[in-house]
Amino acid sequence: MNKDSLQIIISMCSYLILVIGIGLYYAKRANESSKNYFIGGRTLGPWITALSAEASDMSGWLLMGLPGVAYFYGLSDAIWTAIGLSVGTYICWLYLAKRLRNYSHVAGDSITIPDYLSNRFKENKKVIMTIAALFILIFFTVYASSCFVTVGKLFSTLFGLNYQLMMIAGALFVLFYTVLGGFLAESASDFLQALVMIFALVAAFIVSFVTAGGIKPVLDNIREIPGFFEFFGIAQPTLKDGVQEVVNGKPLFGSAGKYGFLTVISTLSWGLGYFGMPHFLIRFMAIRDAEEIKKSRRIAIIWCVISLMAAVGIGLIGRALYPAELLTQSTAERIFVVISCNLLPPLFAGIVMAGILAATISSSDSYLLIATSAISKNLFQGVIKKDATDRQVMLVSRIILLLIAVVGIIIALDENSVIFKVVSFAWAGFGATFGPIMILSLFWKRTTQAGAIAGMISGGVMVFVWNLLLKPLGGVFGIYELLPAFVISCIVIVIVSLLSGEPSREIQEEFEKVKAMK
């Protein structure tokens, strides 16, 4: 191990020690009750609410997946995704945050998304709760695996170590940390990690921009690639067995592909995902005062826009600086690591690498915690053993946490996994399953339990059907599965709700009570 690698390791280890310290600080309080463990007792301030929401949402794909897309295919796919996410973030904070904070409190002091949905419709047999918990388990296991892939790629790139070994080590650290401190530790560390992530992105962007010689040399370079710097075109790397061909040190590209209106709408639909992200929505429920949401919204959107634009810029500049360095879509996701290690002093590179760890930890512990709460709190205590004590709930949560981590590790064993693709599928799953019912349950009084059940099932199932059966057909079916699944779920909820009987008087009065709250 050389001197530079040692300095990087020192920086990263120092960061991890700090994160563990936060977990230890909150461990006792978190384990006092399941409410403290899963939602922090509704005590989050505006800064922690905003930045922990963004950090837990963005995950390692922001630092590796999104720059990788920009590096491999150019501007269009990455920038339209970033725009869609920015708009979705703002709308979700503007319209859903306060209403969900108030409604979750009024509806039985709900502490999870399945809790809220079940209490919102006053169900006795907990059908909604069971369906919600199962979909959360499925998609969060996939999501967690994407974070484990990120850790494996990070360390195998940095130190030339075995991918599988490093991936498992990272997964075990996340598992330990999640068990240790629960939601409070997760949210506090996510706040810190959001700061590290934005510092890492901005630092890597600035140093790469300066090294490349400024905007004119960068633009001159990437404009030579057909479709690379276009909003309505896309670069087409010339591939042989999945690897981009190189001639005389220059990577080959075919003619620019079209990026039409339907594709733009499809990519923008990433923003719809926010309306159904349990790890994002839970922050709205946990904030200590609904009046502080406005401040949180401003903080969140500023962080989101700066981080997303920097990530896209890193990918574009990376292609100008290292045109033939990364020749597959999977390895292209390492451009952030390559830039940081080659252009930054080792100690600063270590801090930037900690940014990737920050993103991974902040997301994977959120995913594991939400999935665990869905099973232990909602299925075990809510359906299977209604008289379960807090101690029993916590024990089951630990067991489920371990099982989810094991399955996530198995999924992540493939070194050629593309982080962006794994995340996009899970993102679509959550957006289509929960997004429509969250919106309609909060803003349409006529929504019924039957409509909620039908909408969640149709949205979740359609993600699988579209992705696995229809998308391979190409053409109009090639759009991102979130968009058609989201639309179908909305339609199903409305139709089934109108065909079923009106909600009870109690439900309607509770809706009006929340609607009247300021």
Beta strands, then each sheet from edge to edge (+ up, - down):
strand 1: 233-234
strand 2: 239-240
strand 3: 243-244
strand 4: 246-247
strand 5: 250-251
strand 6: 257-258
sheet 1: 1+ 6-
sheet 2: 2+ 3-
sheet 3: 4+ 5-
end
